[in-house]
Amino acid sequence: MGNPSQSQFTQDSRTSGIINAMMPFARLRYLVAALCLSSVAAHAQTSRPVLMISIDGMKPEYITHADEHHLKIPTLRRFLREGAYADGVIGVTPTVTYPSHTTLVTGVEPAVHGIYNNQVFDPTRDFAGAWYWYNEDVRVATLWSAAHEKGIKTASVSWPVSVDAKGVDYLIPEYWRVSVGGTNPNPDDRHLMAAISRPVGMLPELERENGPYMAGNDTSVDGDRTRTKFSLAILREKKPGFMTIHLSSLDGSEHEHGPFSAEADETLEAIDGMVAQLIEAARANDPRTDIVIVSDHGFADSPHGVNLAIPFLEAGLITMGKSPMGTMHVTSWQAEPWAAGGMAPIMLHDPSDQAVREKVKTILDKLAADPNSGVERILTQEEAKKYGGFPDGAWLVVLKMGYITGGQLSGPLVSDSPEKGAHGWINDDPEMHASFFAMGDGIAHGKDLGTIDMRRIAPTVAGILGATLPDAKQPKLDVAGK
């Protein structure tokens, strides 16, 4: 080759100048990339996967006093030796499943997150016993959305208020179409479950290997075995970094037979084996996984039912009539109690109607003065606010322990309860305390946290995941090992 021409030399010089000028930008891009990688690495070191299992209705004493009840629960007992735990968790008002589970994933009380009860308020009984199934009704960020924003794969099986939950990558929600779950469900409802599970096509794919998922809402031990089987499949195949699972058969046994009955104890022993399987699968994915066991509420014997709607019917505040099918139903209402286990807010059709308010106050004063009514206390709307539930209730009727809201529309005010056990009483009663147990790579061993606030659980889990919940104001629990 000959000597380069002047034009070639000039071109090469310009190219060299451009390259030299770009060097600082290249170094800056390299530095930014390095910092990003460093940040990701630091996040990976400070955050850990979490498997969060709810055992519906589990009082903490089932584990903390397992010897007294002769319970064979070796897996759950491990949390006392190898983890951090609460003697009791002060839940939310009302102490029922759906508001509590929403607090467990948001860190705020029902008045803030918007899930006030299990069933939606339906004064004319037109909604066929509909529950708060839809996550769209939750007004604040959840652990699922917070983890998803951090790039963590998320999953959930049968968690309440999770239909179409944003931020859940692998979702089988809790949903059913019949008011009595598990009773002669329509077998075609499996198509409905497939349609509302995420991603589309996942549930049929899992069913090919694991058999059919439940139709309706099976609260038996077999129902929990199905939930566990599908949760194990998701853990092994999808490997989520954060997963929530709701097991509901203990609650079913306690309602039917009472807390600490032989049937309830046997149910928890079966659940203990399921928890062992779930822990093994989660830690096979990542040995650093922290396991969090929670419950939504406590339980107590419930021999009596208080049919609060009857005095409202007698006062003409609720009007009954025949439907086109010939059955009796509510045709109009001015004021009505909204049953929630051991309590009921009084809802007004027109809160500005002073005449109705006076009628209601007369009824409530009479109930409060009657020692046989089952009513413990009646809170005004302002007094009820500190409990964080039912912000739209004009009053909150709190029943005595052992008395639950009944559904009869005629007959005596107080009748025998159809359930042996129940919940839903005010959250400051120790009988209603829920559970918290945690065990894992970064969790202290044998650490008794005392009695804690349920609202602190979600921020604690978020901290383990390296995520944040902007709406949660309670401090994280100190669960870390020394």
Beta strands, then each sheet from edge to edge (+ up, - down):
strand 1: 50-55
strand 2: 83-85
strand 3: 88-90
strand 4: 154-157
strand 5: 170-172
strand 6: 242-247
strand 7: 290-294
strand 8: 300-301
strand 9: 304-306
strand 10: 318-322
strand 11: 328-333
strand 12: 335-337
strand 13: 343-348
strand 14: 375-380
strand 15: 395-399
strand 16: 403-405
strand 17: 414-416
strand 18: 421-422
strand 19: 436-439
strand 20: 447-448
strand 21: 451-453
sheet 1: 5+ 4+ 6+ 1+ 7+ 19- 2+ 20+
sheet 2: 3+ 21+
sheet 3: 8+ 18-
sheet 4: 16+ 9+ 17-
sheet 5: 10+ 11-
sheet 6: 12+ 13- 15+ 14-
end
